[in-house]
Amino acid sequence: MYINSDTALIVRAPFHTSEETINKVVSKYKDRLQKTQTEVRLRNLKFNKKEFVDGEKFLYLGDYYNLKLVDNPEILLDFKDEFLLSKKYLSYAKNIFIIWYKRRAYEKISQRVRWYAQKRGFKYNKINITNAQKRWGSCSHQGNLSFAWRLIMAPLPIIDSVVVHELVHLEVKNHSKMFWNKVGSLDKEYKEHKDWLKNNDYLLRLK
């Protein structure tokens, strides 16, 4: 039971657990949960509101880079150890950043999928980059792999962890012991990576 980055309460319980039992547990920790919700809400306000001003920092592959506004109208958004954004397009800055992130996400994630697929013989169909806010990746019955563009802001080991997770789903469609054993054979620190995403989800957003 925990509060996620959207301040929603997430409860995980055995399938046959009654609603009454769950409600009792939630009620027992009501004050603590409300306090955590408030803390998460304030944290989101502090870190997620982007103003697109000179010197503001943006994440890319786990590192922060400064934004520099330039007068050159020929530069939409460029990246060379810092982000360069034309003042002419400032009113469209958020959408411009998202488009840039999506392109980089497709390039990097496709590269990592191919690497792991060749290493272990995974067979997939195609790769999609999505606007998903609630999940980092998914695997369809047709073998299509989908990943949230927000992943490109995370460190490479975190990206790899999600890639491995979805590739293993090509062979094991559930989260059984067999599934996690296969994941662990490729990502020995998958538990730590999973926790990192849960704890840092709020940073991997543009609002």
N, CA, C and O of each residue as an XYZ file, in Angstrom:
828
protein
N       0.846     -1.192      0.000
C       0.000      0.000      0.000
C       0.883      1.244      0.000
O       1.747      1.403      0.862
N       0.655      2.130     -0.982
C       1.479      3.329     -1.052
C       0.761      4.417     -1.863
O      -0.233      4.159     -2.542
N       1.297      5.638     -1.768
C       0.780      6.764     -2.533
C       1.687      6.955     -3.739
O       2.898      7.116     -3.584
N       1.110      6.938     -4.951
C       1.961      7.086     -6.133
C       2.199      8.556     -6.461
O       1.753      9.440     -5.730
N       2.903      8.813     -7.559
C       3.294     10.183     -7.893
C       2.118     11.062     -8.292
O       2.253     12.285     -8.345
N       0.958     10.456     -8.574
C      -0.252     11.230     -8.884
C      -1.117     11.427     -7.646
O      -2.264     11.863     -7.749
N      -0.574     11.108     -6.483
C      -1.231     11.192     -5.170
C      -2.361     10.173     -5.012
O      -3.180     10.296     -4.101
N      -2.412      9.181     -5.882
C      -3.436      8.140     -5.761
C      -2.954      7.045     -4.810
O      -1.762      6.744     -4.744
N      -3.894      6.458     -4.077
C      -3.581      5.360     -3.170
C      -3.579      4.048     -3.950
O      -4.573      3.696     -4.584
N      -2.470      3.336     -3.901
C      -2.342      2.040     -4.570
C      -2.311      0.954     -3.504
O      -1.451      0.957     -2.624
N      -3.256      0.026     -3.593
C      -3.337     -1.072     -2.626
C      -3.166     -2.391     -3.363
O      -3.898     -2.672     -4.313
N      -2.226     -3.185     -2.942
C      -2.024     -4.515     -3.519
C      -2.334     -5.548     -2.438
O      -1.763     -5.520     -1.348
N      -3.243     -6.449     -2.760
C      -3.663     -7.457     -1.784
C      -3.951     -8.767     -2.508
O      -4.229     -8.760     -3.708
N      -3.889     -9.888     -1.797
C      -4.247    -11.172     -2.405
C      -5.633    -11.109     -3.033
O      -6.498    -10.372     -2.560
N      -5.848    -11.877     -4.096
C      -7.072    -11.808     -4.889
C      -8.339    -11.975     -4.053
O      -9.339    -11.303     -4.308
N      -8.311    -12.849     -3.073
C      -9.525    -13.157     -2.310
C      -9.714    -12.256     -1.082
O     -10.632    -12.479     -0.293
N      -8.870    -11.261     -0.917
C      -9.024    -10.345      0.215
C     -10.319     -9.553      0.065
O     -10.588     -8.994     -0.999
N     -11.114     -9.504      1.119
C     -12.398     -8.808      1.042
C     -12.213     -7.297      1.041
O     -11.212     -6.781      1.539
N     -13.183     -6.600      0.479
C     -13.149     -5.136      0.453
C     -13.187     -4.583      1.873
O     -12.570     -3.560      2.168
N     -13.917     -5.270      2.746
C     -14.011     -4.838      4.142
C     -12.637     -4.862      4.815
O     -12.272     -3.929      5.529
N     -11.888     -5.927      4.583
C     -10.548     -6.037      5.168
C      -9.630     -4.938      4.652
O      -8.883     -4.328      5.417
N      -9.693     -4.693      3.357
C      -8.861     -3.639      2.760
C      -9.215     -2.280      3.346
O      -8.330     -1.491      3.679
N     -10.509     -2.010      3.470
C     -10.956     -0.722      4.016
C     -10.492     -0.526      5.459
O     -10.164      0.588      5.866
N     -10.468     -1.608      6.224
C     -10.013     -1.520      7.617
C      -8.534     -1.139      7.683
O      -8.128     -0.309      8.497
N      -7.745     -1.755      6.820
C      -6.308     -1.453      6.794
C      -6.076     -0.010      6.359
O      -5.255      0.697      6.945
N      -6.797      0.423      5.335
C      -6.665      1.802      4.859
C      -7.067      2.782      5.949
O      -6.410      3.802      6.158
N      -8.154      2.462      6.642
C      -8.636      3.334      7.717
C      -7.620      3.432      8.853
O      -7.447      4.491      9.456
N      -6.958      2.324      9.131
C      -5.969      2.293     10.214
C      -4.820      3.263      9.952
O      -4.297      3.890     10.873
N      -4.437      3.376      8.687
C      -3.299      4.236      8.326
C      -3.754      5.519      7.631
O      -2.981      6.145      6.906
N      -4.993      5.903      7.853
C      -5.582      7.054      7.158
C      -4.761      8.329      7.340
O      -4.453      9.012      6.363
N      -4.408      8.650      8.575
C      -3.677      9.895      8.844
C      -2.315      9.907      8.149
O      -1.913     10.910      7.559
N      -1.619      8.785      8.228
C      -0.300      8.703      7.600
C      -0.412      8.837      6.080
O       0.412      9.493      5.442
N      -1.437      8.210      5.514
C      -1.637      8.264      4.065
C      -1.973      9.675      3.600
O      -1.480     10.130      2.567
N      -2.811     10.363      4.365
C      -3.174     11.735      4.010
C      -1.958     12.655      4.089
O      -1.796     13.554      3.263
N      -1.114     12.427      5.080
C       0.113     13.220      5.214
C       1.025     12.986      4.010
O       1.602     13.924      3.460
N       1.142     11.719      3.611
C       1.986     11.391      2.460
C       1.431     12.006      1.183
O       2.191     12.492      0.345
N       0.104     11.988      1.031
C      -0.519     12.597     -0.141
C      -0.192     14.081     -0.227
O       0.109     14.600     -1.302
N      -0.254     14.749      0.899
C       0.066     16.180      0.933
C       1.521     16.417      0.556
O       1.827     17.339     -0.201
N       2.415     15.591      1.079
C       3.843     15.724      0.774
C       4.110     15.507     -0.714
O       4.893     16.237     -1.321
N       3.460     14.504     -1.297
C       3.643     14.216     -2.721
C       3.101     15.358     -3.572
O       3.712     15.745     -4.568
N       1.948     15.895     -3.173
C       1.346     17.008     -3.916
C       2.266     18.225     -3.913
O       2.454     18.863     -4.949
N       2.833     18.544     -2.766
C       3.750     19.684     -2.658
C       5.039     19.424     -3.442
O       5.582     20.327     -4.078
N       5.512     18.196     -3.389
C       6.721     17.822     -4.128
C       6.499     17.977     -5.626
O       7.375     18.460     -6.344
N       5.319     17.564     -6.097
C       4.993     17.686     -7.514
C       4.972     19.137     -7.962
O       5.466     19.475     -9.038
N       4.399     19.985     -7.132
C       4.340     21.409     -7.465
C       5.740     21.999     -7.573
O       6.000     22.857     -8.417
N       6.630     21.534     -6.716
C       7.993     22.067     -6.687
C       8.810     21.619     -7.890
O       9.547     22.416     -8.472
N       8.685     20.346     -8.267
C       9.576     19.802     -9.284
C       8.989     19.750    -10.693
O       9.749     19.728    -11.661
N       7.679     19.731    -10.838
C       7.099     19.443    -12.142
C       6.741     20.656    -12.983
O       6.590     20.536    -14.198
N       6.604     21.802    -12.375
C       6.184     22.978    -13.125
C       7.354     23.559    -13.902
O       8.259     24.156    -13.319
N       7.335     23.386    -15.213
C       8.397     23.908    -16.063
C       8.017     25.291    -16.580
O       6.889     25.519    -17.017
N       8.979     26.209    -16.522
C       8.734     27.578    -16.973
C       9.482     27.902    -18.260
O       9.227     28.933    -18.881
N      10.405     27.030    -18.666
C      11.160     27.191    -19.906
C      11.887     28.532    -19.945
O      11.708     29.343    -20.854
N      12.715     28.729    -18.921
C      13.508     29.950    -18.806
C      14.992     29.589    -18.844
O      15.371     28.440    -18.617
N      15.816     30.583    -19.133
C      17.265     30.377    -19.169
C      17.771     29.737    -17.877
O      17.446     30.190    -16.780
N      18.565     28.687    -18.021
C      19.173     28.048    -16.863
C      18.333     26.963    -16.231
O      18.813     26.250    -15.351
N      17.086     26.819    -16.658
C      16.240     25.751    -16.114
C      16.813     24.402    -16.538
O      17.368     24.269    -17.629
N      16.676     23.411    -15.674
C      17.291     22.108    -15.927
C      16.260     21.088    -16.402
O      15.136     21.026    -15.904
N      16.684     20.290    -17.385
C      15.839     19.248    -17.942
C      16.597     17.928    -17.953
O      17.795     17.887    -18.235
N      15.888     16.857    -17.646
C      16.499     15.531    -17.585
C      16.625     14.890    -18.963
O      15.750     15.025    -19.818
N      17.731     14.195    -19.148
C      17.938     13.387    -20.350
C      18.905     12.262    -19.986
O      20.056     12.516    -19.630
N      18.435     11.029    -20.077
C      19.237      9.849    -19.729
C      19.839      9.933    -18.328
O      20.978      9.527    -18.096
N      19.045     10.470    -17.403
C      19.440     10.471    -16.000
C      20.259     11.655    -15.545
O      20.564     11.774    -14.358
N      20.624     12.536    -16.463
C      21.407     13.723    -16.101
C      20.614     14.993    -16.394
O      19.762     15.025    -17.283
N      20.914     16.033    -15.627
C      20.263     17.325    -15.837
C      21.112     18.194    -16.760
O      22.336     18.255    -16.636
N      20.429     18.866    -17.693
C      21.104     19.782    -18.612
C      20.372     21.121    -18.618
O      19.145     21.174    -18.541
N      21.140     22.194    -18.710
C      20.567     23.534    -18.707
C      19.853     23.845    -20.020
O      20.207     23.329    -21.081
N      18.848     24.695    -19.917
C      18.167     25.230    -21.091
C      18.723     26.621    -21.371
O      18.838     27.451    -20.469
N      19.066     26.863    -22.627
C      19.538     28.184    -23.037
C      18.648     28.694    -24.159
O      18.520     28.043    -25.196
N      18.034     29.851    -23.958
C      17.189     30.460    -24.983
C      18.067     31.267    -25.929
O      18.909     32.053    -25.496
N      17.862     31.063    -27.222
C      18.699     31.726    -28.228
C      17.828     32.526    -29.192
O      16.632     32.269    -29.332
N      18.453     33.506    -29.854
C      17.725     34.369    -30.788
C      17.592     33.748    -32.172
O      16.734     34.158    -32.954
N      18.422     32.775    -32.480
C      18.444     32.160    -33.808
C      17.118     31.458    -34.117
O      16.804     30.450    -33.483
N      16.330     31.968    -35.079
C      15.033     31.353    -35.394
C      15.158     30.021    -36.122
O      14.179     29.287    -36.256
N      16.370     29.708    -36.595
C      16.567     28.451    -37.311
C      16.740     27.270    -36.360
O      16.686     26.114    -36.778
N      16.947     27.567    -35.081
C      17.083     26.509    -34.078
C      15.737     26.291    -33.393
O      15.266     27.144    -32.642
N      15.132     25.150    -33.659
C      13.887     24.809    -32.973
C      14.232     24.326    -31.572
O      13.884     24.970    -30.581
N      14.910     23.201    -31.496
C      15.458     22.689    -30.238
C      16.679     21.856    -30.588
O      16.593     20.896    -31.354
N      17.798     22.226    -30.027
C      19.044     21.516    -30.292
C      19.656     21.092    -28.960
O      19.367     21.670    -27.913
N      20.508     20.069    -29.023
C      21.141     19.581    -27.799
C      22.619     19.343    -28.038
O      23.000     18.499    -28.849
N      23.455     20.096    -27.321
C      24.909     19.930    -27.346
C      25.440     20.279    -25.958
O      25.902     21.395    -25.717
N      25.366     19.326    -25.069
C      25.749     19.526    -23.666
C      24.804     20.473    -22.929
O      24.956     20.684    -21.726
N      23.845     21.037    -23.630
C      22.775     21.852    -23.064
C      21.665     21.924    -24.109
O      21.887     21.651    -25.289
N      20.480     22.293    -23.664
C      19.368     22.436    -24.593
C      19.332     23.862    -25.119
O      19.370     24.816    -24.342
N      19.259     24.010    -26.436
C      19.146     25.315    -27.076
C      17.756     25.437    -27.679
O      17.378     24.635    -28.533
N      16.999     26.426    -27.246
C      15.634     26.624    -27.721
C      15.479     28.044    -28.253
O      15.825     29.009    -27.572
N      14.959     28.169    -29.467
C      14.755     29.493    -30.051
C      13.645     30.240    -29.312
O      12.582     29.682    -29.038
N      13.904     31.490    -29.000
C      12.901     32.323    -28.329
C      11.641     32.459    -29.181
O      10.546     32.672    -28.660
N      11.810     32.334    -30.487
C      10.687     32.468    -31.410
C       9.607     31.429    -31.139
O       8.425     31.677    -31.377
N      10.018     30.259    -30.639
C       9.078     29.156    -30.442
C       8.786     28.895    -28.968
O       8.324     27.813    -28.605
N       9.053     29.868    -28.136
C       8.926     29.680    -26.690
C       7.515     29.282    -26.268
O       7.344     28.500    -25.334
N       6.509     29.814    -26.948
C       5.127     29.497    -26.571
C       4.775     28.033    -26.865
O       3.779     27.517    -26.357
N       5.588     27.372    -27.679
C       5.355     25.957    -28.010
C       6.394     25.052    -27.345
O       6.538     23.885    -27.710
N       7.112     25.601    -26.369
C       8.262     24.902    -25.788
C       7.930     23.503    -25.274
O       8.677     22.559    -25.531
N       6.835     23.361    -24.562
C       6.506     22.052    -23.986
C       6.324     21.000    -25.075
O       6.887     19.909    -24.987
N       5.540     21.325    -26.100
C       5.312     20.372    -27.181
C       6.592     20.075    -27.951
O       6.813     18.946    -28.389
N       7.429     21.089    -28.114
C       8.698     20.896    -28.813
C       9.585     19.926    -28.037
O      10.216     19.046    -28.622
N       9.626     20.092    -26.719
C      10.424     19.190    -25.883
C       9.887     17.762    -25.967
O      10.661     16.812    -26.077
N       8.576     17.612    -25.915
C       7.988     16.270    -25.958
C       8.316     15.583    -27.276
O       8.665     14.402    -27.296
N       8.204     16.321    -28.376
C       8.551     15.747    -29.685
C      10.011     15.312    -29.702
O      10.337     14.236    -30.203
N      10.887     16.147    -29.154
C      12.317     15.819    -29.108
C      12.557     14.579    -28.256
O      13.295     13.678    -28.654
N      11.927     14.537    -27.077
C      12.074     13.380    -26.196
C      11.573     12.103    -26.880
O      12.198     11.050    -26.761
N      10.459     12.196    -27.587
C       9.903     11.016    -28.259
C      10.873     10.462    -29.299
O      11.067      9.250    -29.403
N      11.471     11.355    -30.056
C      12.423     10.905    -31.078
C      13.626     10.223    -30.448
O      14.063      9.166    -30.903
N      14.153     10.832    -29.405
C      15.307     10.237    -28.731
C      14.927      8.929    -28.049
O      15.719      7.987    -28.014
N      13.714      8.876    -27.509
C      13.249      7.644    -26.864
C      13.176      6.505    -27.874
O      13.607      5.386    -27.593
N      12.629      6.798    -29.050
C      12.529      5.752    -30.073
C      13.918      5.258    -30.485
O      14.141      4.055    -30.620
N      14.844      6.191    -30.681
C      16.199      5.816    -31.094
C      16.882      4.949    -30.037
O      17.398      3.874    -30.343
N      16.879      5.421    -28.805
C      17.606      4.722    -27.743
C      16.936      3.403    -27.362
O      17.609      2.381    -27.227
N      15.623      3.420    -27.189
C      14.917      2.209    -26.772
C      14.974      1.147    -27.868
O      15.138     -0.037    -27.571
N      14.840      1.556    -29.132
C      14.957      0.594    -30.236
C      16.328     -0.067    -30.220
O      16.457     -1.271    -30.440
N      17.339      0.737    -29.957
C      18.709      0.217    -29.884
C      18.852     -0.820    -28.781
O      19.463     -1.869    -28.982
N      18.285     -0.521    -27.607
C      18.395     -1.436    -26.474
C      17.555     -2.698    -26.686
O      17.969     -3.788    -26.291
N      16.389     -2.561    -27.300
C      15.559     -3.728    -27.600
C      16.305     -4.657    -28.555
O      16.348     -5.868    -28.338
N      16.887     -4.098    -29.603
C      17.630     -4.921    -30.570
C      18.791     -5.639    -29.897
O      19.053     -6.809    -30.177
N      19.484     -4.937    -29.010
C      20.645     -5.538    -28.347
C      20.238     -6.747    -27.518
O      20.855     -7.808    -27.620
N      19.193     -6.592    -26.690
C      18.748     -7.701    -25.843
C      18.110     -8.809    -26.672
O      18.258     -9.988    -26.351
N      17.400     -8.438    -27.738
C      16.760     -9.442    -28.585
C      17.810    -10.326    -29.254
O      17.640    -11.542    -29.346
N      18.884     -9.714    -29.715
C      19.958    -10.484    -30.347
C      20.700    -11.342    -29.327
O      21.139    -12.451    -29.632
N      20.833    -10.816    -28.118
C      21.559    -11.536    -27.070
C      20.823    -12.792    -26.634
O      21.444    -13.825    -26.382
N      19.486    -12.708    -26.544
C      18.714    -13.831    -26.007
C      17.701    -14.424    -26.989
O      16.949    -15.331    -26.632
N      17.678    -13.921    -28.207
C      16.809    -14.518    -29.215
C      15.340    -14.153    -29.104
O      14.487    -14.896    -29.591
N      15.023    -13.032    -28.477
C      13.628    -12.592    -28.397
C      13.129    -12.192    -29.786
O      13.859    -11.574    -30.561
N      11.880    -12.548    -30.093
C      11.264    -12.188    -31.368
C      10.112    -11.214    -31.109
O       9.119    -11.567    -30.473
N      10.257    -10.004    -31.603
C       9.203     -8.998    -31.419
C       8.761     -8.466    -32.772
O       9.428     -8.689    -33.783
N       7.649     -7.771    -32.788
C       7.096     -7.246    -34.032
C       7.567     -5.818    -34.283
O       8.409     -5.584    -35.149
N       7.026     -4.862    -33.528
C       7.442     -3.468    -33.704
C       7.463     -2.746    -32.365
O       6.963     -3.250    -31.360
N       8.051     -1.558    -32.373
C       8.212     -0.750    -31.162
C       7.412      0.536    -31.304
O       7.483      1.216    -32.328
N       6.655      0.859    -30.270
C       5.884      2.101    -30.247
C       6.314      2.956    -29.061
O       6.633      2.434    -27.994
N       6.319      4.269    -29.254
C       6.570      5.211    -28.171
C       5.257      5.913    -27.873
O       4.634      6.474    -28.774
N       4.831      5.888    -26.618
C       3.498      6.372    -26.256
C       3.545      7.531    -25.262
O       4.592      7.885    -24.721
N       2.362      8.102    -25.050
C       2.193      9.172    -24.063
C       1.743      8.625    -22.712
O       1.276      9.386    -21.865
N       1.876      7.337    -22.503
C       1.368      6.698    -21.282
C       1.879      7.384    -20.021
O       3.058      7.718    -19.909
N       0.973      7.585    -19.084
C       1.315      8.206    -17.805
C       1.275      7.210    -16.651
O       1.871      7.453    -15.602
N       0.590      6.108    -16.835
C       0.394      5.148    -15.744
C       1.294      3.916    -15.847
O       1.482      3.207    -14.859
N       1.845      3.658    -17.015
C       2.702      2.485    -17.172
C       3.911      2.852    -18.025
O       3.855      3.737    -18.879
N       4.997      2.146    -17.765
C       6.246      2.441    -18.471
C       6.383      1.659    -19.764
O       7.039      2.108    -20.703
N       5.769      0.504    -19.810
C       5.860     -0.300    -21.015
C       4.757     -1.334    -21.062
O       4.085     -1.590    -20.063
N       4.575     -1.928    -22.235
C       3.586     -2.995    -22.385
C       3.982     -3.868    -23.566
O       4.751     -3.461    -24.438
N       3.438     -5.074    -23.570
C       3.718     -6.047    -24.623
C       2.394     -6.646    -25.083
O       1.672     -7.234    -24.277
N       2.067     -6.507    -26.354
C       0.793     -7.008    -26.868
C       0.921     -8.469    -27.291
O       2.022     -9.009    -27.393
N      -0.234     -9.098    -27.535
C      -0.232    -10.492    -27.972
C       0.357    -10.629    -29.376
O       0.777    -11.714    -29.778
N       0.384     -9.522    -30.115
C       0.960     -9.540    -31.461
C       2.480     -9.350    -31.448
O       3.128     -9.358    -32.495
N       3.037     -9.177    -30.239
C       4.480     -8.987    -30.138
C       4.931     -7.554    -30.304
O       6.111     -7.287    -30.531
N       3.977     -6.618    -30.188
C       4.327     -5.199    -30.264
C       4.745     -4.702    -28.885
O       4.082     -4.988    -27.888
N       5.829     -3.968    -28.833
C       6.341     -3.427    -27.575
C       6.090     -1.928    -27.536
O       6.416     -1.213    -28.484
N       5.512     -1.458    -26.444
C       5.228     -0.032    -26.284
C       5.937      0.497    -25.049
O       5.996     -0.170    -24.015
N       6.475      1.707    -25.171
C       7.206      2.329    -24.071
C       6.819      3.798    -23.958
O       6.612      4.476    -24.965
N       6.724      4.280    -22.726
C       6.416      5.691    -22.487
C       7.626      6.546    -22.854
O       8.758      6.209    -22.508
N       7.387      7.645    -23.549
C       8.509      8.514    -23.945
C       9.246      9.069    -22.732
O      10.425      9.408    -22.821
N       8.556      9.162    -21.600
C       9.166      9.722    -20.389
C      10.397      8.930    -19.937
O      11.249      9.450    -19.217
N      10.477      7.673    -20.367
C      11.614      6.830    -19.977
C      12.953      7.421    -20.395
O      13.969      7.174    -19.746
N      12.965      8.205    -21.480
C      14.231      8.737    -21.978
C      14.860      9.718    -20.996
O      16.029     10.072    -21.143
N      14.112     10.154    -20.009
C      14.668     11.040    -18.990
C      15.396     10.253    -17.901
O      16.167     10.825    -17.129
N      15.156      8.961    -17.840
C      15.731      8.111    -16.788
C      17.130      7.628    -17.169
O      17.488      7.647    -18.347
N      17.929      7.194    -16.183
C      19.254      6.622    -16.477
C      19.122      5.366    -17.333
O      18.098      4.684    -17.287
N      20.151      5.064    -18.106
C      20.107      3.925    -19.020
C      19.799      2.592    -18.325
O      19.037      1.802    -18.881
N      20.355      2.301    -17.133
C      20.012      1.032    -16.476
C      18.513      0.903    -16.181
O      17.974     -0.204    -16.171
N      17.850      2.027    -15.942
C      16.405      2.000    -15.695
C      15.669      1.703    -16.992
O      14.725      0.912    -17.008
N      16.099      2.334    -18.079
C      15.502      2.062    -19.388
C      15.674      0.588    -19.733
O      14.728     -0.073    -20.162
N      16.884      0.080    -19.543
C      17.157     -1.329    -19.831
C      16.255     -2.254    -19.020
O      15.802     -3.285    -19.518
N      16.001     -1.885    -17.783
C      15.170     -2.716    -16.915
C      13.753     -2.845    -17.470
O      13.174     -3.932    -17.451
N      13.194     -1.740    -17.963
C      11.848     -1.775    -18.549
C      11.867     -2.548    -19.863
O      10.941     -3.307    -20.152
N      12.906     -2.360    -20.650
C      13.046     -3.095    -21.907
C      13.084     -4.599    -21.641
O      12.389     -5.366    -22.308
N      13.883     -5.016    -20.683
C      13.983     -6.437    -20.332
C      12.630     -6.968    -19.875
O      12.213     -8.052    -20.283
N      11.952     -6.209    -19.034
C      10.643     -6.608    -18.511
C       9.681     -6.932    -19.659
O       9.028     -7.976    -19.653
N       9.600     -6.034    -20.637
C       8.652     -6.235    -21.733
C       9.107     -7.327    -22.692
O       8.273     -8.053    -23.234
N      10.397     -7.455    -22.910
C      10.882     -8.533    -23.773
C      10.579     -9.902    -23.176
O      10.205    -10.827    -23.897
N      10.738    -10.032    -21.873
C      10.435    -11.314    -21.223
C       8.948    -11.634    -21.345
O       8.563    -12.801    -21.409
N       8.109    -10.589    -21.377
C       6.670    -10.815    -21.549
C       6.341    -11.423    -22.915
O       5.255    -11.975    -23.096
N       7.248    -11.330    -23.861
C       7.032    -12.002    -25.143
C       6.966    -13.509    -24.958
O       6.313    -14.209    -25.732
N       7.645    -14.007    -23.929
C       7.701    -15.446    -23.665
C       6.831    -15.869    -22.491
O       6.288    -16.974    -22.486
N       6.696    -15.004    -21.506
C       5.886    -15.316    -20.319
C       4.904    -14.163    -20.115
O       5.312    -13.040    -19.819
N       3.615    -14.442    -20.273
C       2.610    -13.375    -20.287
C       2.161    -12.928    -18.902
O       1.396    -11.971    -18.784
N       2.622    -13.599    -17.859
C       2.196    -13.242    -16.502
C       3.398    -12.801    -15.677
O       4.506    -12.659    -16.195
N       3.162    -12.589    -14.386
C       4.247    -12.208    -13.479
C       4.543    -13.347    -12.498
O       4.654    -13.143    -11.289
N       4.663    -14.528    -13.049
C       4.937    -15.726    -12.249
C       6.403    -15.756    -11.814
O       7.205    -14.903    -12.196
N       6.724    -16.760    -11.007
C       8.109    -16.937    -10.568
C       9.025    -17.146    -11.773
O      10.156    -16.661    -11.795
N       8.528    -17.871    -12.768
C       9.312    -18.100    -13.978
C       9.633    -16.776    -14.669
O      10.748    -16.561    -15.144
N       8.636    -15.894    -14.714
C       8.838    -14.581    -15.338
C       9.957    -13.818    -14.640
O      10.889    -13.340    -15.287
N       9.859    -13.706    -13.320
C      10.850    -12.922    -12.578
C      12.238    -13.561    -12.614
O      13.247    -12.857    -12.563
N      12.291    -14.889    -12.702
C      13.586    -15.560    -12.842
C      14.253    -15.189    -14.167
O      15.461    -14.959    -14.223
N      13.449    -15.134    -15.228
C      13.976    -14.749    -16.540
C      14.421    -13.292    -16.538
O      15.464    -12.947    -17.094
N      13.611    -12.436    -15.901
C      13.982    -11.024    -15.797
C      15.300    -10.892    -15.034
O      16.204    -10.167    -15.449
N      15.389    -11.606    -13.912
C      16.576    -11.533    -13.075
C      17.842    -12.021    -13.759
O      18.941    -11.582    -13.419
N      17.698    -12.921    -14.714
C      18.874    -13.422    -15.433
C      19.485    -12.354    -16.334
O      20.662    -12.428    -16.687
N      18.673    -11.354    -16.704
C      19.146    -10.262    -17.560
C      19.321     -8.954    -16.801
O      20.105     -8.092    -17.197
N      18.588     -8.819    -15.717
C      18.635     -7.582    -14.917
C      18.666     -7.973    -13.443
O      17.626     -8.066    -12.791
N      19.856     -8.197    -12.936
C      20.001     -8.706    -11.573
C      19.507     -7.717    -10.517
O      19.200     -8.121     -9.396
N      19.425     -6.446    -10.853
C      18.982     -5.431     -9.899
C      17.588     -4.915    -10.245
O      17.274     -3.752     -9.990
N      16.752     -5.777    -10.826
C      15.440     -5.320    -11.279
C      14.573     -4.783    -10.143
O      13.766     -3.880    -10.361
N      14.727     -5.326     -8.932
C      13.934     -4.828     -7.807
C      14.315     -3.392     -7.477
O      13.449     -2.550     -7.240
N      15.613     -3.117     -7.463
C      16.080     -1.754     -7.194
C      15.644     -0.803     -8.302
O      15.270      0.338     -8.032
N      15.691     -1.270     -9.549
C      15.280     -0.434    -10.676
C      13.781     -0.140    -10.619
O      13.342      0.969    -10.921
N      13.013     -1.142    -10.230
C      11.571     -0.961    -10.094
C      11.259      0.062     -9.008
O      10.393      0.919     -9.186
N      11.967     -0.030     -7.883
C      11.780      0.932     -6.793
C      12.196      2.333     -7.227
O      11.559      3.319     -6.856
N      13.264      2.418     -8.010
C      13.726      3.731     -8.477
C      12.632      4.416     -9.285
O      12.371      5.605     -9.100
N      11.998      3.675    -10.172
C      10.929      4.251    -10.989
C       9.750      4.697    -10.134
O       9.164      5.756    -10.361
N       9.418      3.877     -9.154
C       8.293      4.232     -8.280
C       8.595      5.495     -7.489
O       7.716      6.336     -7.299
N       9.825      5.633     -7.030
C      10.196      6.767     -6.185
C      10.519      8.032     -6.969
O      10.465      9.132     -6.420
N      10.854      7.885     -8.248
C      11.285      9.043     -9.039
C      10.372      9.356    -10.213
O      10.689     10.204    -11.047
N       9.253      8.680    -10.274
C       8.280      8.921    -11.340
C       7.962     10.404    -11.499
O       7.844     10.900    -12.619
N       7.824     11.107    -10.384
C       7.430     12.520    -10.419
C       8.454     13.405    -11.125
O       8.115     14.491    -11.595
N       9.710     12.944    -11.203
C      10.749     13.724    -11.877
C      10.691     13.563    -13.392
O      11.143     14.436    -14.133
N      10.136     12.449    -13.847
C      10.139     12.124    -15.275
C       8.864     12.613    -15.939
O       8.161     11.851    -16.602
N       8.579     13.875    -15.755
C       7.355     14.473    -16.286
C       7.617     15.903    -16.744
O       8.542     16.568    -16.278
N       6.773     16.355    -17.672
C       6.769     17.765    -18.068
C       5.371     18.294    -17.811
O       4.399     17.800    -18.383
N       5.267     19.302    -16.950
C       3.949     19.869    -16.657
C       3.992     21.376    -16.785
O       2.978     22.043    -16.578
